[in-house]
Amino acid sequence: MRIISGKARGTKLYTLEGENTRPTLDRVKESVFSIIQGKIEGARVLDLFAGSGAIGLEFLSRGAEEAILCDDSREAIGIIKKNIEKTHMEERVQLLNIDFEKCLEKLKNNKFDIIYLDPPYETNYVEKSIKKIISFEIAKDDSLIIIETDDEKRIEKEIESLGVKIVDKRKYGRATIIFLNIIKMPRKG
């Protein structure tokens, strides 16, 4: 696993051992980042289930202003720290070793341009995350939420009534990437 493009291009990253994590394949990363390239420069990014940190660091390498990487695994945080040092991104990364729900609560009223959700498969963490992103007003009207999943039908069913709109969807083998925008909710009063 490596950084594909930008300032840290070619940097090999440390990965987590075991079957609890699945690094995003380079071909998937390459495609996702080419689709959203125009939105990255100067963006504030939240990688909520950061794993090795590869996605958040790829954003920074490609010109994002800041990335917050969150993972509740101490082992993952150790790997992310090594990868941050290896890519020399220390000044632009905030690392949080907490549960995703506590993370979203902590970031209440912070605004992110891009939010990347790659939770453990077969959980309802996408639905829970989006509900909290909306209620805590973490996304802007034009923010992009990117979901990586192996069960697009289940995820689509979970999110269909949450006030989001699917703007693009791509399938890469087992993984499906779903791109969402928050539907601007009418103001009360």
Stockholm file with secondary structure:
# STOCKHOLM 1.0

chainA/1-189         MRIISGKARGTKLYTLEGENTRPTLDRVKESVFSIIQGKIEGARVLDLFAGSGAIGLEFLSRGAEEAILCDDSREAIGIIKKNIEKTHMEERVQLLNIDFEKCLEKLKNNKFDIIYLDPPYETNYVEKSIKKIISFEIAKDDSLIIIETDDEKRIEKEIESLGVKIVDKRKYGRATIIFLNIIKMPRKG
#=GR chainA/1-189 SS CBCCSSTTTTCBCCCCCSSSCCCCCHHHHHHHHHHHHHHHTTCEEEETTCTTSHHHHHHHHTTCSEEEEECSCHHHHHHHHHHHHHHTCGGGEEEECSCHHHHHHHTTTCCEEEEEECCCTTSSHHHHHHHHHHHTTCEEEEEEEEEEESCHHHHHHHHTTSSEEEEEEEEETTEEEEEEEECCCCCCC
#=GC SS_cons         CBCCSSTTTTCBCCCCCSSSCCCCCHHHHHHHHHHHHHHHTTCEEEETTCTTSHHHHHHHHTTCSEEEEECSCHHHHHHHHHHHHHHTCGGGEEEECSCHHHHHHHTTTCCEEEEEECCCTTSSHHHHHHHHHHHTTCEEEEEEEEEEESCHHHHHHHHTTSSEEEEEEEEETTEEEEEEEECCCCCCC
//
